[in-house]
């Protein structure tokens, strides 16, 4: 039984220099947990609402002082002195207090920060690692470490939209450890940086999540340059290093067509394009291959890609149990991209994870474009037995904090990497 003694919130800055929220939770027994929440750039319309101040004179309206006031005021007053035996009891109390379907009154950023800080304080009070506490939320034992899918090239909203698709990621397919996966990634990243300078005259400038972002002439150039970088690093595409693609199709879907290249594509044309990429490149995962509301065609995409690559839902699903149930019913996907701040509490994210698992799906635990140096995501990916972890590239401290935490967990537990792909 954990009794909250005090909640305190603070506006801090994320990796893009934009405000976000940090919370410290003090328990009556003396344990303390602090957690900060990320913020997305490529956001689905069904995501829980981040509460922003809207003052154009301060951070162009992106300030989070209102959310912090809710933490220090209403949430602190309502929760201080209350005891909670389980995480879901705290999260349920906050949902009841907010009273809106998308957490728009108190703010999903405020609610999630409290949820995470409470989890960290409870783990400290029990004297257990945070990943062990997270595993307990799903009632499961520790199994494997997630295989990293690591940003190499970026376009779309993570960069300058010089190419329509959002990210091309590398998957260290033959790696047996996190340590080996990161060493392989480093080799490919350096080869890609050299290619970018040689081919585009551009030094290693990076996008929101650390991916390289030269002026690609097309989406195909991102993919072919990735394959060339793998070979230049002395590794074999498809066997040692595979590719994953975050298409983020919603962002170039307008008036019923996908504006990927010179000619607009209808939904079936977009599916054919994705299949063409599967034929030409060693792709093992396609994220948001269709727009988030193109429900009529997602089942066809899944059927035609089945057995060749994961059909991964991000904007389609928004870590929302209702949307996941719909996707399971119509067989629209076979993998969930899980972002806790899309739904707003650990309890709801756990439900989303369990729904995906019950359908036999893979689960990728994902960071956001606006991250902090907090590393709780690595513990979550291990505790919830994520098949993949999607953090960003291997540059920038907010990304490396998660990878370094995975290295520490690997050394501590000796867990093997998941057997995928």
N, C-alpha and C positions, 0 to 999 in steps of 0.2 A: 504494500500500500504506500503510494507516494503522495505526500501532501505538499502542495505548492505554497511556498512562503512569499515569493515575489517574482513578478515578471517585469523586465525592463527592456524597452526597445530602443534602437538607435538607427538613424539613417546613415548608411555607408554607401560607397561607390562600387559598382561592378566593374568588370574588365573592360567595358567600353566607356567608363567614366560617367555612367548614368547611375542615379540613385537606386538603391535597393534597401532591404530591411535586415537587420540583425537583432536577435533576441537572446537575452540571458534569462534562464529559468533557475531559480534557487529553490531547493526543496527544504522542508523543515528539518530533515536529518543532516543538512549541511552540504549535500552534493549540489554541484552547479554544472549546468550545461549551457553552452553558447552555440548558436547556429545562425548561419546567414543563408538567404534564399537567392536563387538565380532569377534571370529574366530572359525571355525569348525575344528574337527578332522575327523569325518565321513562325508566326503563331496561327493556330487554327481558330476558326470562329466559335467553336464550342468550348474553348478553354475557360477555366475559372478566371475571374476578373482581378487583375492587379490594380490595387487602388493607387491612383496617382493624384497629385494635387491640382493639376490643371492651371497653374499660375504661369503664364507665358514669360514672365519676368525672371523666373527662377528655374534653371534647368529645362527651359522651353516646355514647361508644364509637367515634366517627368518626376518632380520631387515626390518623396514618400512621407512627408511629415504627417499627413492625415492618417496613414496606416500606423505610424509610430505612436500618434496620439491615441489611437484605438488600443494599442498594446499597453501603453502606460496608464491608460484610463479605464475604459470599459472592460477589456479582457482581464487586466490585473485585478480590478475590483470584483469581478464575477468569479474568478478562479482562485484567488488567494485564500488560503485556509481550507480549500476543498481537497479531499483525498480521492485518488483514482487508483484502482487496482490494476486496470488495464489501459493500454494506449487508446483503445476505441472509446472508452468512457470519456476521456478528455476531449478527443476529437468530436465526439457526438455532442458534448456540452457546447463546444464552440460553434458547431453547425446550427444548433438550436438557438444560440444567442444571435447569430448572424441573421438567420431566418430567410435568406434568399437562395434561389436555385444555383446561382453562380458566385456566391460569396461577395457580392458587390457592395454590401453595406459596410462590413468591417474590412474587407479586402482579402483576397486569397493570399497575398504576400504576407499580411499580418498573421493570418491563421496558420499558414504553413510554417512560418518561422517559429511560432509557439509550439506547434506539433513536433518539430525537429528538436528544438531546444529541450523540451520535456523528455524526448526519447534519449538524448545524450545525457541528461541529468539522471534519468533512471538507470541507464547503463553504468554510470559512475557510481551510483548508490549501491548497485549490486556487485560492483567490482568486476564487471565483465566487459569484453571488447564490444564496441558498438555493433560490429557485424553479427555478433552472437545475439544481441538484443533484437536486431532486425530479423534474424532467422526465427526467433521465438514468436514474432508477430504472425508468421505463417505456420508456426508449429512444425518446423522442419529442421533437420540437422544440416550442418555444413556439408557441401558436396564437392563443388568444383570452383575454380576461378573463372571469371568470364573472359572470353577471347576479345582482345581489343579490336575495334574497327576505327582506324585512325585517319583523320583528315589529311589529304595530300594536296588537292587542288580545290579551290572554292570559287563559286560564281554566285549568281542570284542575290538574295538579300544579305548573305553573309559577306559579300564582296561588293564590287561596283556594278553588278548585273552585266558584266562584259560577256558572260555566257548565261543562258537561261537556267540551266540546272544548278542546284545549290552546292553540292559537294561530290567529289570523287574521293573515296576512302580506300585505304589499303588494309587488307586482312592478312596478317602473318599466319598463313594456313599451316605451315609445317612447324611452327614454333611449339616447343614443349613447355615453356615457362613464360611468365610475364617478362622476365629479364631478357630472354632470347627474343621475344616479340618486339621489345623496344629497341634492341640493338639492330634487328633487321629493319625496323622502321626508320631508324636514324640513317642507315645506309641509303635507303630509297629516297628519303627526304633530301639528303645532301645532293644526290644525283639529280633530283627534280629541280633543286635550286640552281644547279649548274646548267641544266637544260633551259630553264627559264631565262637565265642571263644570255646564254648562247643563241637561243631561238627568238627571244622577244626583247633582248637588250634590257632586261629588268632584273634588278637585284632582289633579294629575298624579302620583299614586302609581303605581309600576310593579312588575311582577312580576320573577321571577328573571332573565329575559333582557331586561328593559327595556320590555316591552310594557305598555300601559295596562291597568288591571284594575278598571274600575268594576263595580258589582253588576248585571251583565247578567241580565235575567230568563230568557234562553234563548240557545241557540246561534244561532238566527236573528237575535236582536238584535245579536250580535257582527258578523254578516255585513252586516246592513242598516246598522248604524252605520258600518261601514267604508266602504260605498258613499257614505253621506251625507258622510263626512269627505273623501273624494276630491273630491266635487262642491264642497264648501265651500272646498277649496283651489284651485278654479278649474281642475280637471283632469277629463278625461273617463274614467269607469269603463269598463274593457274595451279602450279604445284607447290611452290614455296610461298608465293604472295598472290592472293586473289584480290578482286576489286569489289567494293560495294558502292552503290550510287544513291545519293539522296536527290531525287529528281525535283521534289517540291513543286509538283505540277500545278497546284492551285494558283501559284503566282504568275503563271503565263497562260492561264485558262480564261479566255474572255469570249463572251457571246457564243458559248457553245463550242469553241475551238481552242486547240492547243497551239500556241504561237512559239514553237520550238526552233524553227528555222525560217527559211524564206517563204515556205508555203504553210498556211494553217492546216492543222490535222483535226479530223473528227476523232471521237474516242477510239474507234477501231483502228484508225490510222496511227494513233498514239501507241496503242498496244503493239501494232506491227513494228513500229520504230523500236520499242523496247525489246521485242524479240530479235530484231536485227542486231541490236547491241549484244544480246546474249550470244548470238552466233559468232560475233567478231571479237568479243573481249571476255576475259575470265571473270565474269560478274557472278557473285554468289548471293547478293541481296539487292533488291530494288525497293527503295523507300518512297512512298507517295508517288507511285508511277502514274496515278490518275488524280484528278482534283478531288477535294474532300467531299463534295456533294454529288459526284458522278457515280452514285451507288449502282445505277443500272449496269455499268460496265466493269466494276471491280470483280464480280464473280468470273467474268470471262478472262480478265487478266490473270487471276489466280489459277484458273483451270489450265490456261495455256502455258503458264510459267512453272506450274507444279513439277517438282522433281529436279528443276534446273537451278532455281534461285528462290530465296525467300521473298514473299510479297509482304512487305513491312508497312504497317499503317501508323502514321504519325498524325498529320492533320485530319485524316479520316477518322481516327479513333479518339484522339485527345485524352488518352488515359481515362476515358469516361466509361464506367461500367455499362451504361445504357447503350452507347454506340458500339461497344465491344460485343454485347449480346446480339445486336442487330447484325454485325459483321459475321459472327459465328453462324447465325441462323441462315444467312444467304451465301455463306462460304466466300466472303469477300477478301480474306487475307489469311495468312498462316503464321504471322508474327506480329507482335506488339512492340512499338517503341514506347517505353514507359518513361514519362517525365512527371515527376511528382507534382511539380508546380502547375501542371495543366489541370489537375483536379483539386489540389489544395490541402489535402491532409494525408498523412501516412496510411490511415485506415482505409480511405477510399482507393488509394493507389494499391494497397495490398489486395483489395477486392478485385481490382482490374487485373493484377498479376495472376491471381488464382483463377479468374475466369479464362484468361488466355491459356494457362496451363491445363485447365480442364478440357479445353478443345484440342489439346495436343500441339499448341503453337509454341514457337520459340519466343523468347523475350529478350529485348535489348534495353538495358538501363542507360538512359541518356542524360547528358548535361544540356545546358542551353548556351546560346551565343553570348549572353551576358552572365558571366560566372564570377565567383569570388574564390579566394584561396582556401575556403572551407573544403574539407575532403570527405564529408559524410557520404557522398555518392559512391565512392569506392566501397565503403562498408556495406551500403545498401545492395550494390551489385553482387557482392559476395554472399551476404546474408540471404538474399532472395534468389540465389543460384541463377543469376542472369547468364544467358548463353553468350551474349555479347555486352560489351560496355562501349559506349560512344561518348567520348569526352572532348574530342577535338584533336589538334595536332600535337606534336611533341615539342612545341615552343610555348612560351608564355606561362607565367607562374601559376595562374588559375587552372590551367590544364595539367601542368606537371605535378601540382599538389595531389591530384587524384592518382596519377600514375605512380608517384612515389609512395603513396599510401598502399597501392596494390602490391608494390615491391615489398613493403614491410609486412603486409598480411601474408604474402607468399612465403617469406622467410619464417614467419611465426607459425604458420599452419602446415606448410608443406603440401597444400592442396594442389591437385593437378589442374591444368587448363582443360576447359570443356572440350569434348571431342566434336568440334565443328569447325569448318565445313568438312 
